């Protein structure tokens, strides 16, 4: 497959990481953040936009990639966000003023983000 542009794998990783951060944080609306755990359609739209941003960037820079990559990115992101939201609901982590609750929320957030970074690393490794 090889890289379409003259971009090394480290640069590709950081470009995709930037796109991840942009679409998982900056371009995720307050509405999406609030309702993606309550309305499956909202979660689907958020994950679809994130996946498409990564795929379009990858296609622009690399040209061709394995057909399973979009499915891997979409399914992995959807499940990770879904799991984090379900844990927050099941453990009733609402009181952010409670240090134990805040600590647990931070842990769930970091686990979610580490998984997304691992997804990006896997994609970079296979192109």
N, CA, C and O atoms as a Tinker XYZ file with bonds, in Angstrom:
   508  protein
     1  N      0.817000   -1.174000    0.000000    73     2
     2  CA     0.000000    0.000000    0.000000    64     1     3
     3  C      0.875000    1.258000    0.000000    63     2     4     5
     4  O      0.802000    2.060000   -0.931000    81     3
     5  N      1.681000    1.431000    1.012000    73     3     6
     6  CA     2.604000    2.549000    1.041000    64     5     7
     7  C      1.913000    3.895000    1.171000    63     6     8     9
     8  O      0.700000    4.015000    0.994000    81     7
     9  N      2.695000    4.882000    1.478000    73     7    10
    10  CA     2.154000    6.220000    1.654000    64     9    11
    11  C      1.994000    6.920000    0.316000    63    10    12    13
    12  O      2.877000    6.838000   -0.539000    81    11
    13  N      0.895000    7.595000    0.130000    73    11    14
    14  CA     0.583000    8.316000   -1.100000    64    13    15
    15  C      1.424000    9.590000   -1.196000    63    14    16    17
    16  O      1.954000    9.913000   -2.258000    81    15
    17  N      1.537000   10.292000   -0.103000    73    15    18
    18  CA     2.385000   11.472000   -0.031000    64    17    19
    19  C      3.682000   11.093000    0.656000    63    18    20    21
    20  O      3.800000   10.015000    1.238000    81    19
    21  N      4.640000   11.978000    0.585000    73    19    22
    22  CA     5.914000   11.730000    1.246000    64    21    23
    23  C      5.789000   12.099000    2.723000    63    22    24    25
    24  O      6.363000   13.089000    3.178000    81    23
    25  N      5.040000   11.299000    3.454000    73    23    26
    26  CA     4.837000   11.523000    4.887000    64    25    27
    27  C      5.256000   10.250000    5.611000    63    26    28    29
    28  O      4.836000    9.148000    5.256000    81    27
    29  N      6.087000   10.421000    6.629000    73    27    30
    30  CA     6.544000    9.240000    7.367000    64    29    31
    31  C      5.459000    8.796000    8.350000    63    30    32    33
    32  O      4.474000    9.501000    8.570000    81    31
    33  N      5.660000    7.626000    8.929000    73    31    34
    34  CA     4.646000    7.041000    9.795000    64    33    35
    35  C      4.432000    7.826000   11.085000    63    34    36    37
    36  O      3.315000    7.889000   11.599000    81    35
    37  N      5.497000    8.420000   11.605000    73    35    38
    38  CA     5.356000    9.234000   12.815000    64    37    39
    39  C      4.500000   10.459000   12.520000    63    38    40    41
    40  O      3.610000   10.806000   13.297000    81    39
    41  N      4.772000   11.107000   11.400000    73    39    42
    42  CA     3.965000   12.272000   11.006000    64    41    43
    43  C      2.514000   11.867000   10.772000    63    42    44    45
    44  O      1.594000   12.580000   11.175000    81    43
    45  N      2.307000   10.722000   10.120000    73    43    46
    46  CA     0.953000   10.236000    9.881000    64    45    47
    47  C      0.229000   10.022000   11.204000    63    46    48    49
    48  O     -0.938000   10.388000   11.345000    81    47
    49  N      0.920000    9.432000   12.170000    73    47    50
    50  CA     0.310000    9.219000   13.487000    64    49    51
    51  C     -0.127000   10.548000   14.097000    63    50    52    53
    52  O     -1.258000   10.675000   14.566000    81    51
    53  N      0.762000   11.534000   14.091000    73    51    54
    54  CA     0.428000   12.810000   14.726000    64    53    55
    55  C     -0.664000   13.573000   13.967000    63    54    56    57
    56  O     -1.461000   14.285000   14.578000    81    55
    57  N     -0.701000   13.427000   12.666000    73    55    58
    58  CA    -1.785000   14.051000   11.890000    64    57    59
    59  C     -3.121000   13.403000   12.252000    63    58    60    61
    60  O     -4.107000   14.098000   12.498000    81    59
    61  N     -3.149000   12.068000   12.283000    73    59    62
    62  CA    -4.381000   11.360000   12.649000    64    61    63
    63  C     -4.761000   11.625000   14.103000    63    62    64    65
    64  O     -5.946000   11.718000   14.425000    81    63
    65  N     -3.773000   11.745000   14.980000    73    63    66
    66  CA    -4.050000   12.076000   16.375000    64    65    67
    67  C     -4.693000   13.462000   16.469000    63    66    68    69
    68  O     -5.638000   13.658000   17.233000    81    67
    69  N     -4.185000   14.414000   15.698000    73    67    70
    70  CA    -4.772000   15.756000   15.666000    64    69    71
    71  C     -6.224000   15.696000   15.188000    63    70    72    73
    72  O     -7.097000   16.337000   15.773000    81    71
    73  N     -6.481000   14.930000   14.132000    73    71    74
    74  CA    -7.851000   14.790000   13.615000    64    73    75
    75  C     -8.741000   14.150000   14.685000    63    74    76    77
    76  O     -9.881000   14.569000   14.882000    81    75
    77  N     -8.215000   13.141000   15.368000    73    75    78
    78  CA    -8.966000   12.506000   16.456000    64    77    79
    79  C     -9.357000   13.543000   17.508000    63    78    80    81
    80  O    -10.522000   13.640000   17.893000    81    79
    81  N     -8.380000   14.310000   17.966000    73    79    82
    82  CA    -8.649000   15.309000   19.009000    64    81    83
    83  C     -9.642000   16.369000   18.527000    63    82    84    85
    84  O    -10.525000   16.793000   19.272000    81    83
    85  N     -9.486000   16.783000   17.285000    73    83    86
    86  CA   -10.375000   17.790000   16.717000    64    85    87
    87  C    -11.823000   17.307000   16.702000    63    86    88    89
    88  O    -12.730000   18.037000   17.102000    81    87
    89  N    -12.036000   16.071000   16.238000    73    87    90
    90  CA   -13.406000   15.570000   16.083000    64    89    91
    91  C    -13.972000   14.939000   17.348000    63    90    92    93
    92  O    -15.191000   14.851000   17.495000    81    91
    93  N    -13.111000   14.498000   18.263000    73    91    94
    94  CA   -13.635000   13.902000   19.491000    64    93    95
    95  C    -13.888000   14.964000   20.555000    63    94    96    97
    96  O    -14.633000   14.723000   21.505000    81    95
    97  N    -13.280000   16.129000   20.405000    73    95    98
    98  CA   -13.453000   17.180000   21.403000    64    97    99
    99  C    -13.988000   18.480000   20.802000    63    98   100   101
   100  O    -15.117000   18.883000   21.083000    81    99
   101  N    -13.183000   19.120000   19.986000    73    99   102
   102  CA   -13.514000   20.469000   19.495000    64   101   103
   103  C    -14.797000   20.493000   18.674000    63   102   104   105
   104  O    -15.612000   21.400000   18.841000    81   103
   105  N    -14.992000   19.536000   17.808000    73   103   106
   106  CA   -16.148000   19.556000   16.907000    64   105   107
   107  C    -17.309000   18.685000   17.386000    63   106   108   109
   108  O    -18.291000   18.503000   16.667000    81   107
   109  N    -17.193000   18.156000   18.587000    73   107   110
   110  CA   -18.318000   17.441000   19.186000    64   109   111
   111  C    -19.158000   18.493000   19.909000    63   110   112   113
   112  O    -18.689000   19.118000   20.860000    81   111
   113  N    -20.362000   18.682000   19.471000    73   111   114
   114  CA   -21.205000   19.729000   20.046000    64   113   115
   115  C    -21.627000   19.363000   21.474000    63   114   116   117
   116  O    -21.545000   18.206000   21.885000    81   115
   117  N    -22.077000   20.375000   22.214000    73   115   118
   118  CA   -22.606000   20.122000   23.560000    64   117   119
   119  C    -23.805000   19.178000   23.491000    63   118   120   121
   120  O    -23.988000   18.323000   24.357000    81   119
   121  N    -24.621000   19.349000   22.440000    73   119   122
   122  CA   -25.775000   18.472000   22.257000    64   121   123
   123  C    -25.322000   17.019000   22.115000    63   122   124   125
   124  O    -25.882000   16.124000   22.748000    81   123
   125  N    -24.303000   16.789000   21.277000    73   123   126
   126  CA   -23.795000   15.426000   21.089000    64   125   127
   127  C    -23.262000   14.870000   22.408000    63   126   128   129
   128  O    -23.558000   13.736000   22.783000    81   127
   129  N    -22.488000   15.669000   23.090000    73   127   130
   130  CA   -21.896000   15.225000   24.348000    64   129   131
   131  C    -22.970000   14.858000   25.368000    63   130   132   133
   132  O    -22.841000   13.864000   26.083000    81   131
   133  N    -24.018000   15.653000   25.430000    73   131   134
   134  CA   -25.089000   15.436000   26.408000    64   133   135
   135  C    -25.988000   14.256000   26.053000    63   134   136   137
   136  O    -26.417000   13.514000   26.936000    81   135
   137  N    -26.276000   14.082000   24.755000    73   135   138
   138  CA   -27.286000   13.104000   24.353000    64   137   139
   139  C    -26.760000   11.824000   23.706000    63   138   140   141
   140  O    -27.552000   10.928000   23.412000    81   139
   141  N    -25.454000   11.709000   23.475000    73   139   142
   142  CA   -24.978000   10.491000   22.803000    64   141   143
   143  C    -25.187000    9.244000   23.661000    63   142   144   145
   144  O    -25.230000    8.133000   23.132000    81   143
   145  N    -25.317000    9.411000   24.970000    73   143   146
   146  CA   -25.615000    8.276000   25.838000    64   145   147
   147  C    -27.093000    7.982000   25.957000    63   146   148   149
   148  O    -27.477000    6.910000   26.425000    81   147
   149  N    -27.931000    8.922000   25.538000    73   147   150
   150  CA   -29.379000    8.764000   25.667000    64   149   151
   151  C    -30.053000    8.414000   24.345000    63   150   152   153
   152  O    -31.065000    7.715000   24.314000    81   151
   153  N    -29.472000    8.915000   23.249000    73   151   154
   154  CA   -30.057000    8.691000   21.924000    64   153   155
   155  C    -29.025000    8.008000   21.026000    63   154   156   157
   156  O    -28.029000    8.627000   20.651000    81   155
   157  N    -29.253000    6.740000   20.678000    73   155   158
   158  CA   -28.286000    6.021000   19.847000    64   157   159
   159  C    -27.948000    6.740000   18.530000    63   158   160   161
   160  O    -26.821000    6.648000   18.042000    81   159
   161  N    -28.919000    7.446000   17.967000    73   159   162
   162  CA   -28.667000    8.167000   16.713000    64   161   163
   163  C    -27.583000    9.226000   16.905000    63   162   164   165
   164  O    -26.734000    9.413000   16.034000    81   163
   165  N    -27.611000    9.911000   18.036000    73   163   166
   166  CA   -26.617000   10.955000   18.313000    64   165   167
   167  C    -25.231000   10.328000   18.441000    63   166   168   169
   168  O    -24.257000   10.862000   17.910000    81   167
   169  N    -25.139000    9.204000   19.138000    73   167   170
   170  CA   -23.858000    8.494000   19.255000    64   169   171
   171  C    -23.378000    8.066000   17.870000    63   170   172   173
   172  O    -22.196000    8.197000   17.552000    81   171
   173  N    -24.282000    7.559000   17.058000    73   171   174
   174  CA   -23.923000    7.108000   15.714000    64   173   175
   175  C    -23.400000    8.267000   14.871000    63   174   176   177
   176  O    -22.402000    8.117000   14.167000    81   175
   177  N    -24.060000    9.412000   14.937000    73   175   178
   178  CA   -23.610000   10.581000   14.167000    64   177   179
   179  C    -22.227000   11.021000   14.635000    63   178   180   181
   180  O    -21.350000   11.277000   13.811000    81   179
   181  N    -22.022000   11.110000   15.950000    73   179   182
   182  CA   -20.712000   11.503000   16.484000    64   181   183
   183  C    -19.620000   10.560000   15.989000    63   182   184   185
   184  O    -18.591000   11.011000   15.484000    81   183
   185  N    -19.837000    9.266000   16.130000    73   183   186
   186  CA   -18.824000    8.280000   15.743000    64   185   187
   187  C    -18.637000    8.264000   14.228000    63   186   188   189
   188  O    -17.512000    8.108000   13.753000    81   187
   189  N    -19.702000    8.419000   13.472000    73   187   190
   190  CA   -19.603000    8.473000   12.012000    64   189   191
   191  C    -18.747000    9.659000   11.564000    63   190   192   193
   192  O    -17.868000    9.503000   10.716000    81   191
   193  N    -18.996000   10.831000   12.124000    73   191   194
   194  CA   -18.215000   12.021000   11.753000    64   193   195
   195  C    -16.739000   11.838000   12.104000    63   194   196   197
   196  O    -15.863000   12.188000   11.313000    81   195
   197  N    -16.467000   11.297000   13.278000    73   195   198
   198  CA   -15.090000   11.030000   13.707000    64   197   199
   199  C    -14.419000   10.045000   12.750000    63   198   200   201
   200  O    -13.292000   10.264000   12.305000    81   199
   201  N    -15.126000    8.962000   12.442000    73   199   202
   202  CA   -14.581000    7.937000   11.545000    64   201   203
   203  C    -14.327000    8.514000   10.156000    63   202   204   205
   204  O    -13.263000    8.289000    9.580000    81   203
   205  N    -15.282000    9.247000    9.616000    73   203   206
   206  CA   -15.122000    9.825000    8.278000    64   205   207
   207  C    -13.960000   10.813000    8.228000    63   206   208   209
   208  O    -13.236000   10.866000    7.234000    81   207
   209  N    -13.777000   11.587000    9.283000    73   207   210
   210  CA   -12.658000   12.534000    9.315000    64   209   211
   211  C    -11.324000   11.790000    9.254000    63   210   212   213
   212  O    -10.421000   12.183000    8.516000    81   211
   213  N    -11.206000   10.720000   10.029000    73   211   214
   214  CA    -9.971000    9.933000   10.000000    64   213   215
   215  C     -9.782000    9.243000    8.657000    63   214   216   217
   216  O     -8.673000    9.224000    8.122000    81   215
   217  N    -10.846000    8.678000    8.108000    73   215   218
   218  CA   -10.773000    7.966000    6.838000    64   217   219
   219  C    -10.427000    8.914000    5.692000    63   218   220   221
   220  O     -9.602000    8.585000    4.839000    81   219
   221  N    -11.054000   10.084000    5.671000    73   219   222
   222  CA   -10.764000   11.043000    4.597000    64   221   223
   223  C     -9.316000   11.537000    4.687000    63   222   224   225
   224  O     -8.648000   11.696000    3.666000    81   223
   225  N     -8.843000   11.775000    5.886000    73   223   226
   226  CA    -7.450000   12.185000    6.071000    64   225   227
   227  C     -6.515000   11.070000    5.632000    63   226   228   229
   228  O     -5.531000   11.311000    4.932000    81   227
   229  N     -6.825000    9.857000    6.045000    73   227   230
   230  CA    -6.018000    8.698000    5.672000    64   229   231
   231  C     -6.009000    8.504000    4.158000    63   230   232   233
   232  O     -4.957000    8.263000    3.567000    81   231
   233  N     -7.166000    8.610000    3.541000    73   231   234
   234  CA    -7.256000    8.439000    2.090000    64   233   235
   235  C     -6.451000    9.517000    1.362000    63   234   236   237
   236  O     -5.766000    9.230000    0.380000    81   235
   237  N     -6.536000   10.746000    1.844000    73   235   238
   238  CA    -5.801000   11.854000    1.232000    64   237   239
   239  C     -4.297000   11.641000    1.343000    63   238   240   241
   240  O     -3.563000   11.906000    0.391000    81   239
   241  N     -3.838000   11.173000    2.481000    73   239   242
   242  CA    -2.400000   11.025000    2.708000    64   241   243
   243  C     -1.831000    9.705000    2.209000    63   242   244   245
   244  O     -0.696000    9.654000    1.735000    81   243
   245  N     -2.610000    8.647000    2.315000    73   243   246
   246  CA    -2.107000    7.308000    2.004000    64   245   247
   247  C     -2.621000    6.799000    0.666000    63   246   248   249
   248  O     -1.895000    6.125000   -0.065000    81   247
   249  N     -3.848000    7.111000    0.349000    73   247   250
   250  CA    -4.425000    6.645000   -0.896000    64   249   251
   251  C     -5.251000    5.396000   -0.726000    63   250   252   253
   252  O     -6.457000    5.420000   -0.972000    81   251
   253  N     -4.648000    4.323000   -0.317000    73   251   254
   254  CA    -5.356000    3.051000   -0.191000    64   253   255
   255  C     -5.041000    2.454000    1.171000    63   254   256   257
   256  O     -3.947000    2.633000    1.706000    81   255
   257  N     -6.008000    1.750000    1.719000    73   255   258
   258  CA    -5.822000    1.105000    3.011000    64   257   259
   259  C     -6.760000   -0.095000    3.069000    63   258   260   261
   260  O     -7.695000   -0.183000    2.273000    81   259
   261  N     -6.525000   -1.024000    4.000000    73   259   262
   262  CA    -7.381000   -2.212000    4.080000    64   261   263
   263  C     -8.850000   -1.846000    4.295000    63   262   264   265
   264  O     -9.171000   -0.876000    4.982000    81   263
   265  N     -9.724000   -2.636000    3.700000    73   263   266
   266  CA   -11.156000   -2.365000    3.744000    64   265   267
   267  C    -11.742000   -2.427000    5.157000    63   266   268   269
   268  O    -12.789000   -1.834000    5.417000    81   267
   269  N    -11.081000   -3.134000    6.060000    73   267   270
   270  CA   -11.609000   -3.276000    7.415000    64   269   271
   271  C    -11.348000   -2.055000    8.293000    63   270   272   273
   272  O    -11.931000   -1.939000    9.371000    81   271
   273  N    -10.488000   -1.152000    7.855000    73   271   274
   274  CA   -10.107000   -0.002000    8.687000    64   273   275
   275  C    -11.313000    0.860000    9.084000    63   274   276   277
   276  O    -11.450000    1.170000   10.267000    81   275
   277  N    -12.196000    1.263000    8.156000    73   275   278
   278  CA   -13.350000    2.076000    8.588000    64   277   279
   279  C    -14.239000    1.361000    9.604000    63   278   280   281
   280  O    -14.728000    1.981000   10.548000    81   279
   281  N    -14.445000    0.067000    9.413000    73   279   282
   282  CA   -15.278000   -0.711000   10.338000    64   281   283
   283  C    -14.609000   -0.790000   11.707000    63   282   284   285
   284  O    -15.260000   -0.636000   12.740000    81   283
   285  N    -13.296000   -1.034000   11.697000    73   283   286
   286  CA   -12.530000   -1.099000   12.937000    64   285   287
   287  C    -12.609000    0.231000   13.692000    63   286   288   289
   288  O    -12.828000    0.244000   14.903000    81   287
   289  N    -12.434000    1.332000   12.990000    73   287   290
   290  CA   -12.483000    2.642000   13.638000    64   289   291
   291  C    -13.877000    2.936000   14.178000    63   290   292   293
   292  O    -14.027000    3.357000   15.325000    81   291
   293  N    -14.900000    2.712000   13.347000    73   291   294
   294  CA   -16.271000    3.007000   13.776000    64   293   295
   295  C    -16.684000    2.127000   14.958000    63   294   296   297
   296  O    -17.132000    2.633000   15.987000    81   295
   297  N    -16.531000    0.819000   14.806000    73   295   298
   298  CA   -16.978000   -0.107000   15.854000    64   297   299
   299  C    -16.189000    0.097000   17.145000    63   298   300   301
   300  O    -16.762000    0.081000   18.234000    81   299
   301  N    -14.888000    0.288000   17.025000    73   299   302
   302  CA   -14.063000    0.486000   18.212000    64   301   303
   303  C    -14.414000    1.755000   18.957000    63   302   304   305
   304  O    -14.474000    1.764000   20.187000    81   303
   305  N    -14.645000    2.831000   18.216000    73   303   306
   306  CA   -15.000000    4.106000   18.856000    64   305   307
   307  C    -16.396000    4.017000   19.482000    63   306   308   309
   308  O    -16.611000    4.466000   20.608000    81   307
   309  N    -17.325000    3.441000   18.745000    73   307   310
   310  CA   -18.697000    3.333000   19.249000    64   309   311
   311  C    -18.727000    2.526000   20.546000    63   310   312   313
   312  O    -19.320000    2.951000   21.537000    81   311
   313  N    -18.079000    1.354000   20.529000    73   311   314
   314  CA   -18.104000    0.504000   21.718000    64   313   315
   315  C    -17.422000    1.177000   22.895000    63   314   316   317
   316  O    -17.913000    1.099000   24.021000    81   315
   317  N    -16.296000    1.836000   22.653000    73   315   318
   318  CA   -15.559000    2.493000   23.724000    64   317   319
   319  C    -16.392000    3.599000   24.374000    63   318   320   321
   320  O    -16.477000    3.675000   25.600000    81   319
   321  N    -17.000000    4.447000   23.558000    73   319   322
   322  CA   -17.842000    5.515000   24.106000    64   321   323
   323  C    -19.066000    4.937000   24.809000    63   322   324   325
   324  O    -19.451000    5.406000   25.880000    81   323
   325  N    -19.672000    3.924000   24.209000    73   323   326
   326  CA   -20.846000    3.282000   24.797000    64   325   327
   327  C    -20.493000    2.676000   26.158000    63   326   328   329
   328  O    -21.230000    2.847000   27.130000    81   327
   329  N    -19.368000    1.970000   26.220000    73   327   330
   330  CA   -18.948000    1.344000   27.473000    64   329   331
   331  C    -18.708000    2.402000   28.551000    63   330   332   333
   332  O    -19.145000    2.233000   29.689000    81   331
   333  N    -18.023000    3.485000   28.205000    73   331   334
   334  CA   -17.749000    4.556000   29.168000    64   333   335
   335  C    -19.058000    5.147000   29.700000    63   334   336   337
   336  O    -19.200000    5.354000   30.905000    81   335
   337  N    -19.995000    5.413000   28.821000    73   335   338
   338  CA   -21.278000    5.983000   29.237000    64   337   339
   339  C    -22.051000    5.010000   30.123000    63   338   340   341
   340  O    -22.638000    5.417000   31.125000    81   339
   341  N    -22.054000    3.740000   29.763000    73   339   342
   342  CA   -22.768000    2.733000   30.568000    64   341   343
   343  C    -22.145000    2.592000   31.950000    63   342   344   345
   344  O    -22.871000    2.440000   32.932000    81   343
   345  N    -20.823000    2.637000   32.052000    73   343   346
   346  CA   -20.153000    2.551000   33.358000    64   345   347
   347  C    -20.542000    3.752000   34.210000    63   346   348   349
   348  O    -20.808000    3.608000   35.403000    81   347
   349  N    -20.577000    4.928000   33.609000    73   347   350
   350  CA   -20.942000    6.143000   34.343000    64   349   351
   351  C    -22.370000    6.019000   34.880000    63   350   352   353
   352  O    -22.645000    6.393000   36.020000    81   351
   353  N    -23.275000    5.492000   34.051000    73   351   354
   354  CA   -24.661000    5.313000   34.488000    64   353   355
   355  C    -24.774000    4.234000   35.552000    63   354   356   357
   356  O    -25.434000    4.435000   36.571000    81   355
   357  N    -24.140000    3.096000   35.325000    73   355   358
   358  CA   -24.253000    1.963000   36.252000    64   357   359
   359  C    -23.660000    2.292000   37.616000    63   358   360   361
   360  O    -24.187000    1.879000   38.649000    81   359
   361  N    -22.562000    3.036000   37.608000    73   359   362
   362  CA   -21.903000    3.385000   38.871000    64   361   363
   363  C    -22.443000    4.687000   39.456000    63   362   364   365
   364  O    -21.981000    5.143000   40.502000    81   363
   365  N    -23.428000    5.284000   38.774000    73   363   366
   366  CA   -24.075000    6.519000   39.228000    64   365   367
   367  C    -23.041000    7.614000   39.542000    63   366   368   369
   368  O    -23.022000    8.182000   40.634000    81   367
   369  N    -22.196000    7.885000   38.558000    73   367   370
   370  CA   -21.108000    8.848000   38.731000    64   369   371
   371  C    -21.573000   10.243000   38.313000    63   370   372   373
   372  O    -21.192000   10.748000   37.257000    81   371
   373  N    -22.395000   10.849000   39.154000    73   371   374
   374  CA   -22.967000   12.155000   38.814000    64   373   375
   375  C    -22.356000   13.291000   39.617000    63   374   376   377
   376  O    -22.233000   14.406000   39.110000    81   375
   377  N    -21.981000   13.034000   40.830000    73   375   378
   378  CA   -21.500000   14.087000   41.722000    64   377   379
   379  C    -20.001000   14.322000   41.512000    63   378   380   381
   380  O    -19.167000   13.706000   42.176000    81   379
   381  N    -19.672000   15.220000   40.582000    73   379   382
   382  CA   -18.271000   15.485000   40.269000    64   381   383
   383  C    -17.540000   16.217000   41.392000    63   382   384   385
   384  O    -16.314000   16.329000   41.360000    81   383
   385  N    -18.272000   16.712000   42.375000    73   383   386
   386  CA   -17.616000   17.354000   43.519000    64   385   387
   387  C    -17.042000   16.314000   44.486000    63   386   388   389
   388  O    -16.203000   16.633000   45.328000    81   387
   389  N    -17.505000   15.071000   44.353000    73   387   390
   390  CA   -16.978000   13.974000   45.159000    64   389   391
   391  C    -15.645000   13.515000   44.553000    63   390   392   393
   392  O    -15.616000   13.107000   43.392000    81   391
   393  N    -14.547000   13.571000   45.311000    73   391   394
   394  CA   -13.237000   13.202000   44.759000    64   393   395
   395  C    -13.171000   11.773000   44.215000    63   394   396   397
   396  O    -12.479000   11.518000   43.229000    81   395
   397  N    -13.883000   10.847000   44.849000    73   395   398
   398  CA   -13.884000    9.459000   44.366000    64   397   399
   399  C    -14.596000    9.351000   43.016000    63   398   400   401
   400  O    -14.139000    8.639000   42.121000    81   399
   401  N    -15.697000   10.052000   42.880000    73   399   402
   402  CA   -16.444000   10.058000   41.613000    64   401   403
   403  C    -15.599000   10.709000   40.527000    63   402   404   405
   404  O    -15.500000   10.187000   39.417000    81   403
   405  N    -14.995000   11.840000   40.843000    73   403   406
   406  CA   -14.163000   12.540000   39.868000    64   405   407
   407  C    -12.983000   11.677000   39.435000    63   406   408   409
   408  O    -12.629000   11.649000   38.256000    81   407
   409  N    -12.385000   10.987000   40.371000    73   407   410
   410  CA   -11.268000   10.090000   40.058000    64   409   411
   411  C    -11.708000    8.970000   39.117000    63   410   412   413
   412  O    -11.003000    8.640000   38.163000    81   411
   413  N    -12.867000    8.392000   39.388000    73   411   414
   414  CA   -13.399000    7.314000   38.540000    64   413   415
   415  C    -13.741000    7.840000   37.145000    63   414   416   417
   416  O    -13.468000    7.172000   36.148000    81   415
   417  N    -14.334000    9.030000   37.071000    73   415   418
   418  CA   -14.651000    9.640000   35.777000    64   417   419
   419  C    -13.385000    9.884000   34.963000    63   418   420   421
   420  O    -13.362000    9.638000   33.757000    81   419
   421  N    -12.341000   10.364000   35.614000    73   419   422
   422  CA   -11.071000   10.600000   34.928000    64   421   423
   423  C    -10.482000    9.293000   34.416000    63   422   424   425
   424  O     -9.958000    9.236000   33.304000    81   423
   425  N    -10.569000    8.243000   35.231000    73   423   426
   426  CA   -10.055000    6.938000   34.804000    64   425   427
   427  C    -10.803000    6.446000   33.565000    63   426   428   429
   428  O    -10.178000    6.005000   32.600000    81   427
   429  N    -12.130000    6.518000   33.584000    73   427   430
   430  CA   -12.921000    6.076000   32.432000    64   429   431
   431  C    -12.598000    6.911000   31.195000    63   430   432   433
   432  O    -12.502000    6.376000   30.090000    81   431
   433  N    -12.433000    8.210000   31.377000    73   431   434
   434  CA   -12.071000    9.087000   30.271000    64   433   435
   435  C    -10.714000    8.682000   29.690000    63   434   436   437
   436  O    -10.566000    8.586000   28.472000    81   435
   437  N     -9.737000    8.447000   30.547000    73   435   438
   438  CA    -8.395000    8.095000   30.061000    64   437   439
   439  C     -8.369000    6.733000   29.370000    63   438   440   441
   440  O     -7.680000    6.556000   28.366000    81   439
   441  N     -9.110000    5.787000   29.902000    73   439   442
   442  CA    -9.198000    4.470000   29.248000    64   441   443
   443  C     -9.774000    4.631000   27.839000    63   442   444   445
   444  O     -9.258000    4.052000   26.883000    81   443
   445  N    -10.832000    5.412000   27.718000    73   443   446
   446  CA   -11.470000    5.681000   26.425000    64   445   447
   447  C    -10.465000    6.319000   25.461000    63   446   448   449
   448  O    -10.355000    5.892000   24.312000    81   447
   449  N     -9.749000    7.315000   25.912000    73   447   450
   450  CA    -8.797000    8.009000   25.041000    64   449   451
   451  C     -7.597000    7.142000   24.670000    63   450   452   453
   452  O     -7.119000    7.194000   23.536000    81   451
   453  N     -7.117000    6.356000   25.606000    73   451   454
   454  CA    -6.004000    5.446000   25.288000    64   453   455
   455  C     -6.437000    4.461000   24.208000    63   454   456   457
   456  O     -5.666000    4.164000   23.295000    81   455
   457  N     -7.654000    3.955000   24.302000    73   455   458
   458  CA    -8.144000    3.036000   23.267000    64   457   459
   459  C     -8.187000    3.717000   21.905000    63   458   460   461
   460  O     -7.786000    3.122000   20.905000    81   459
   461  N     -8.670000    4.957000   21.854000    73   459   462
   462  CA    -8.722000    5.672000   20.569000    64   461   463
   463  C     -7.313000    5.878000   19.997000    63   462   464   465
   464  O     -7.114000    5.781000   18.786000    81   463
   465  N     -6.357000    6.157000   20.853000    73   463   466
   466  CA    -4.970000    6.326000   20.399000    64   465   467
   467  C     -4.411000    4.990000   19.902000    63   466   468   469
   468  O     -3.685000    4.951000   18.910000    81   467
   469  N     -4.748000    3.904000   20.589000    73   467   470
   470  CA    -4.331000    2.570000   20.119000    64   469   471
   471  C     -4.948000    2.282000   18.755000    63   470   472   473
   472  O     -4.287000    1.714000   17.885000    81   471
   473  N     -6.206000    2.667000   18.560000    73   471   474
   474  CA    -6.836000    2.491000   17.247000    64   473   475
   475  C     -6.035000    3.208000   16.165000    63   474   476   477
   476  O     -5.772000    2.640000   15.105000    81   475
   477  N     -5.649000    4.451000   16.429000    73   475   478
   478  CA    -4.871000    5.219000   15.468000    64   477   479
   479  C     -3.533000    4.548000   15.207000    63   478   480   481
   480  O     -3.102000    4.460000   14.058000    81   479
   481  N     -2.872000    4.074000   16.249000    73   479   482
   482  CA    -1.582000    3.377000   16.094000    64   481   483
   483  C     -1.725000    2.125000   15.229000    63   482   484   485
   484  O     -0.886000    1.865000   14.368000    81   483
   485  N     -2.781000    1.356000   15.457000    73   483   486
   486  CA    -3.007000    0.146000   14.661000    64   485   487
   487  C     -3.209000    0.508000   13.192000    63   486   488   489
   488  O     -2.652000   -0.142000   12.307000    81   487
   489  N     -3.997000    1.531000   12.938000    73   487   490
   490  CA    -4.243000    1.957000   11.550000    64   489   491
   491  C     -2.936000    2.387000   10.891000    63   490   492   493
   492  O     -2.659000    1.998000    9.757000    81   491
   493  N     -2.142000    3.177000   11.581000    73   491   494
   494  CA    -0.864000    3.623000   11.029000    64   493   495
   495  C      0.038000    2.420000   10.741000    63   494   496   497
   496  O      0.753000    2.399000    9.739000    81   495
   497  N     -0.004000    1.432000   11.618000    73   495   498
   498  CA     0.864000    0.258000   11.449000    64   497   499
   499  C      0.498000   -0.587000   10.234000    63   498   500   501
   500  O      1.357000   -1.278000    9.687000    81   499
   501  N     -0.755000   -0.545000    9.803000    73   499   502
   502  CA    -1.174000   -1.418000    8.702000    64   501   503
   503  C     -1.157000   -0.734000    7.331000    63   502   504   505
   504  O     -1.340000   -1.392000    6.307000    81   503
   505  N     -0.939000    0.575000    7.311000    73   503   506
   506  CA    -0.882000    1.235000    6.009000    64   505   507
   507  C      0.538000    1.174000    5.556000    63   506   508
   508  O      0.862000    1.665000    4.474000    81   507
